[in-house]
Amino acid sequence: MNTYFDHIPGYTIGEEIARTIRVIVYKATDDAEGKVVAAKLLRNDKDGHHEIEMLRRIAASNPPRPVHVAELKDTYEDGDNLWLFVEYFDYTLVELRPKEMKPLALMSIALDSSTGLVEMYRAGVIDDDVKPGNIAFKFGSGRAAYIDLGCARLIGHKTVGYTPEYVAPEIRRGHPSDTSSCYGWARTMEEIVTGKFGLGPHDVLSDYVPWVGREFARLVAQCCHHDPNKRPSVVELFERVKYEVQHKQRCPRCNAIKFRDGKCVNCG
C-alpha cells in the first residue's frame, strides 16, 4: 500500500493525520463542494470492503444519516488501494487529558458514544473494537462518533478483529456476545476519566474520581462484568446513560453542572 498521494478523482489529498497497521488517514478536500473530509486508505481486499458494508448498513438503518457513527461520503478503488471518504473529525478520545475532564464533558461523551452503539445495533451491527482511539469528535458539531468499524460484525457472526487491551473476555474465548461493545465502552469511560488502563473487577470510577456519579460508576462497572449476560444490553446502556445525563444538577454553591449523585468538581 503506497503512502503518498496528492489527488484522487474528485478529491485533493492533503496531510496525513493518522496511521495504524490497517489504515492511513489523510485530510482531504471534496473538489466539487470544497468541503474537508477524511480520506481513509485501506487495502482493496475483503477486510477493506467489510468496513464499507458496515457503514452502509448503519446509514440505511438510521435515516437521514447516523449522527454518532462516521458517515460514508464516497469510495474509490485504485488497484490495490481502497479509499473511503468520510465526514471529517477532530482529535480522538486518546488525546483527552483525564485531569482536565469535567462532568459535562464526560456526560456528553458517554451519551454520544452510547447512542453510536444504538445506531449500530439498529443495523444489526456490533463493534468488538470500542476504544478511545476509535471515537473522535466530529468537525463542526463536536459530537463524539465512531470512526473505525473495521472490527465491527453482524449480530450472531464471528469476531472480525479486536484490540487485546479492550476486548471483552468472551471474545478471547471465541464466543462473541451482543454486549461485547458495552465492555469496550466501559473500559473507554474508565480510561478517559482516570487515565488508568482497565480498573480491577471490583473497582468503580467514583472511588477514583469522586465527582463521577455513583450510579454512572456502577453502570460502568456492570458493563465490565466478565459474564456478558450480566451486562446491560446496548439499548439498556443508552437508556441508563441518558437518564443520568438528563437528571444532572447544578451545585448550589458554585452553580457548576454535576452528576445528580456526584460531588461537585469545584466545591467537593
C-alpha positions as CSV (number, residue, x, y, z in Angstrom):
1,M,0.0,0.0,0.0
2,N,1.5,3.3,-1.1
3,T,1.7,6.1,1.4
4,Y,1.8,9.3,-0.7
5,F,-0.9,10.7,-2.9
6,D,-2.0,14.2,-3.9
7,H,-5.1,13.7,-5.9
8,I,-7.8,11.0,-6.3
9,P,-10.6,11.7,-8.8
10,G,-12.9,14.2,-7.1
11,Y,-10.7,14.8,-4.1
12,T,-7.4,16.6,-3.3
13,I,-5.4,14.7,-0.7
14,G,-3.7,16.7,2.0
15,E,-1.6,15.9,5.1
16,E,-1.6,12.5,6.8
17,I,-3.4,12.8,10.1
18,A,-3.3,9.2,11.5
19,R,-1.8,5.8,10.7
20,T,-2.3,2.3,12.0
21,I,-1.3,-1.2,10.7
22,R,-4.6,-1.4,8.9
23,V,-5.3,2.2,7.6
24,I,-3.8,5.6,6.8
25,V,-6.0,8.6,7.2
26,Y,-5.5,11.9,5.3
27,K,-7.1,15.2,5.4
28,A,-8.7,15.8,2.0
29,T,-10.9,18.3,0.2
30,D,-14.0,17.4,-1.9
31,D,-13.2,19.2,-5.1
32,A,-16.9,19.7,-6.0
33,E,-18.1,21.1,-2.7
34,G,-14.9,22.4,-1.3
35,K,-15.6,20.7,2.0
36,V,-13.0,19.0,4.1
37,V,-13.3,15.2,4.5
38,A,-11.3,12.4,6.0
39,A,-9.8,10.1,3.4
40,K,-9.1,6.6,4.7
41,L,-6.7,4.5,2.7
42,L,-7.0,0.7,3.1
43,R,-6.1,-2.4,1.1
44,N,-8.5,-3.2,-1.6
45,D,-9.4,-6.6,-0.2
46,K,-12.2,-8.4,1.8
47,D,-11.3,-6.6,5.0
48,G,-11.4,-3.2,3.4
49,H,-14.8,-3.8,1.8
50,H,-16.1,-5.1,5.1
51,E,-16.0,-1.7,6.7
52,I,-17.8,-0.2,3.7
53,E,-20.6,-2.8,4.2
54,M,-20.9,-2.0,7.9
55,L,-21.1,1.8,7.3
56,R,-23.7,1.4,4.6
57,R,-25.8,-0.9,6.7
58,I,-25.7,1.7,9.6
59,A,-26.6,4.6,7.3
60,A,-29.5,2.7,5.8
61,S,-30.9,1.9,9.3
62,N,-30.5,5.5,10.6
63,P,-32.2,7.9,8.2
64,P,-31.5,10.6,7.2
65,R,-28.0,9.7,8.4
66,P,-26.2,8.3,11.5
67,V,-25.1,11.1,13.9
68,H,-22.7,9.2,16.1
69,V,-21.1,6.9,13.6
70,A,-18.9,8.4,10.8
71,E,-20.9,9.0,7.6
72,L,-19.5,7.4,4.5
73,K,-19.4,10.0,1.7
74,D,-17.8,8.1,-1.1
75,T,-15.5,5.3,-2.1
76,Y,-12.8,4.8,-4.8
77,E,-10.9,1.7,-5.9
78,D,-7.4,2.2,-7.2
79,G,-5.8,-1.1,-7.9
80,D,-4.6,-2.5,-4.6
81,N,-5.8,0.7,-2.8
82,L,-9.3,1.3,-1.5
83,W,-10.3,4.8,-0.4
84,L,-13.1,5.6,2.0
85,F,-14.1,9.3,2.2
86,V,-16.0,10.0,5.5
87,E,-17.0,13.2,7.3
88,Y,-14.0,14.9,8.8
89,F,-13.3,14.6,12.5
90,D,-11.0,16.3,15.0
91,Y,-9.0,14.6,17.7
92,T,-9.8,11.2,19.2
93,L,-10.5,10.4,22.9
94,V,-6.9,9.2,23.2
95,E,-5.9,12.9,23.2
96,L,-8.1,13.9,26.2
97,R,-6.4,14.7,29.4
98,P,-8.2,13.0,32.4
99,K,-7.1,15.7,34.8
100,E,-8.9,18.3,32.7
101,M,-12.1,16.2,32.3
102,K,-15.3,17.9,33.6
103,P,-18.7,16.3,34.4
104,L,-20.5,17.9,31.5
105,A,-17.8,16.7,29.0
106,L,-18.0,13.1,30.4
107,M,-21.8,13.2,30.2
108,S,-21.7,14.4,26.6
109,I,-19.1,11.8,25.5
110,A,-20.9,9.0,27.4
111,L,-24.2,9.8,25.8
112,D,-22.8,10.3,22.3
113,S,-20.8,7.0,22.4
114,S,-23.7,5.0,23.8
115,T,-26.0,6.5,21.1
116,G,-23.5,5.4,18.5
117,L,-23.8,1.8,19.8
118,V,-27.5,2.0,19.4
119,E,-27.2,3.3,15.8
120,M,-25.1,0.3,15.1
121,Y,-27.5,-2.1,16.9
122,R,-30.4,-0.8,14.8
123,A,-28.5,-2.1,11.7
124,G,-27.7,-5.4,13.4
125,V,-24.0,-4.4,13.9
126,I,-21.8,-4.9,17.0
127,D,-18.4,-3.3,17.2
128,D,-15.8,-5.5,19.0
129,D,-13.2,-2.8,19.0
130,V,-14.7,0.1,21.0
131,K,-11.8,2.1,22.4
132,P,-10.6,5.7,22.8
133,G,-8.7,5.7,19.6
134,N,-11.8,4.7,17.5
135,I,-14.0,7.5,18.9
136,A,-13.4,11.1,17.7
137,F,-15.1,14.5,17.8
138,K,-16.9,15.4,14.5
139,F,-15.7,18.5,12.8
140,G,-18.1,21.4,13.4
141,S,-20.6,19.8,15.8
142,G,-18.1,18.4,18.3
143,R,-20.2,15.4,18.8
144,A,-18.4,12.1,19.6
145,A,-18.7,9.5,16.9
146,Y,-17.2,6.1,15.9
147,I,-14.7,6.5,13.1
148,D,-13.3,3.0,12.6
149,L,-15.6,0.0,12.0
150,G,-13.0,-2.4,10.6
151,C,-13.7,-4.8,13.5
152,A,-17.5,-4.5,13.5
153,R,-19.6,-7.6,12.8
154,L,-23.1,-8.6,12.2
155,I,-25.0,-9.8,15.3
156,G,-24.6,-13.6,15.6
157,H,-21.5,-13.6,13.4
158,K,-17.9,-14.5,14.5
159,T,-15.5,-11.8,15.5
160,V,-13.6,-10.0,12.8
161,G,-10.9,-8.5,15.0
162,Y,-10.2,-6.6,18.2
163,T,-7.6,-4.8,20.3
164,P,-6.4,-7.1,23.1
165,E,-6.4,-4.5,25.9
166,Y,-10.1,-3.5,25.4
167,V,-11.6,-6.8,24.2
168,A,-14.4,-8.4,26.1
169,P,-13.4,-11.8,27.8
170,E,-15.9,-13.8,25.8
171,I,-14.3,-12.7,22.5
172,R,-11.0,-14.1,23.7
173,R,-12.8,-17.4,24.3
174,G,-14.2,-17.3,20.8
175,H,-17.8,-16.7,21.8
176,P,-18.7,-13.0,21.0
177,S,-21.9,-11.7,22.5
178,D,-24.3,-8.9,21.9
179,T,-22.9,-6.9,24.8
180,S,-19.2,-7.1,23.8
181,S,-19.3,-3.4,22.7
182,C,-20.7,-2.4,26.1
183,Y,-17.5,-3.8,27.7
184,G,-15.3,-1.8,25.4
185,W,-17.4,1.3,26.1
186,A,-16.9,0.9,29.8
187,R,-13.2,0.4,29.5
188,T,-13.1,3.6,27.4
189,M,-15.0,5.6,30.1
190,E,-12.5,4.3,32.7
191,E,-9.5,5.4,30.7
192,I,-10.7,8.9,29.7
193,V,-11.6,9.7,33.3
194,T,-8.8,8.1,35.3
195,G,-6.0,7.6,32.8
196,K,-5.9,4.0,34.1
197,F,-5.9,1.1,31.7
198,G,-8.7,-1.2,32.9
199,L,-9.6,-1.0,36.5
200,G,-9.9,-4.1,38.7
201,P,-13.1,-6.2,38.7
202,H,-14.4,-4.7,41.9
203,D,-13.3,-1.0,41.3
204,V,-15.7,1.7,40.4
205,L,-14.9,5.1,38.9
206,S,-16.4,7.1,41.8
207,D,-13.7,5.5,44.1
208,Y,-11.0,7.2,42.0
209,V,-12.9,10.3,40.8
210,P,-15.4,11.5,43.4
211,W,-17.3,13.8,41.1
212,V,-18.3,10.9,38.9
213,G,-21.9,9.9,39.8
214,R,-22.2,6.8,41.8
215,E,-24.9,5.3,39.6
216,F,-22.9,6.1,36.5
217,A,-19.9,4.5,38.1
218,R,-21.9,1.4,38.9
219,L,-23.1,1.2,35.3
220,V,-19.6,1.3,34.0
221,A,-18.6,-1.5,36.5
222,Q,-21.6,-3.6,35.4
223,C,-20.6,-3.3,31.8
224,C,-17.1,-4.7,32.7
225,H,-18.6,-7.9,34.1
226,H,-16.9,-11.0,32.8
227,D,-20.3,-12.6,32.2
228,P,-21.8,-11.0,29.1
229,N,-25.3,-11.9,30.3
230,K,-24.9,-9.8,33.4
231,R,-24.1,-6.6,31.5
232,P,-26.8,-4.3,30.3
233,S,-27.8,-4.6,26.7
234,V,-26.8,-1.9,24.2
235,V,-30.3,-0.3,24.5
236,E,-30.3,-0.5,28.3
237,L,-26.9,1.1,28.4
238,F,-28.1,4.0,26.3
239,E,-31.3,4.5,28.4
240,R,-29.4,4.5,31.7
241,V,-26.7,6.9,30.4
242,K,-29.5,9.2,29.0
243,Y,-31.2,9.2,32.4
244,E,-28.0,10.2,34.2
245,V,-27.4,13.0,31.8
246,Q,-31.0,14.3,31.8
247,H,-31.0,14.4,35.6
248,K,-27.8,16.2,36.0
249,Q,-27.9,19.0,38.6
250,R,-26.1,22.3,39.4
251,C,-24.1,22.8,42.5
252,P,-26.0,25.1,44.9
253,R,-22.7,26.8,45.9
254,C,-20.9,27.5,42.6
255,N,-23.6,26.6,40.0
256,A,-21.3,24.1,38.3
257,I,-23.0,21.2,36.4
258,K,-22.6,17.9,38.3
259,F,-23.9,14.4,38.3
260,R,-27.0,14.2,40.4
261,D,-25.3,11.9,43.0
262,G,-21.7,13.0,42.5
263,K,-19.6,15.5,44.3
264,C,-19.0,19.0,42.8
265,V,-15.8,19.1,40.8
266,N,-15.2,22.6,42.1
267,C,-16.5,22.6,45.7
268,G,-16.1,18.9,46.5
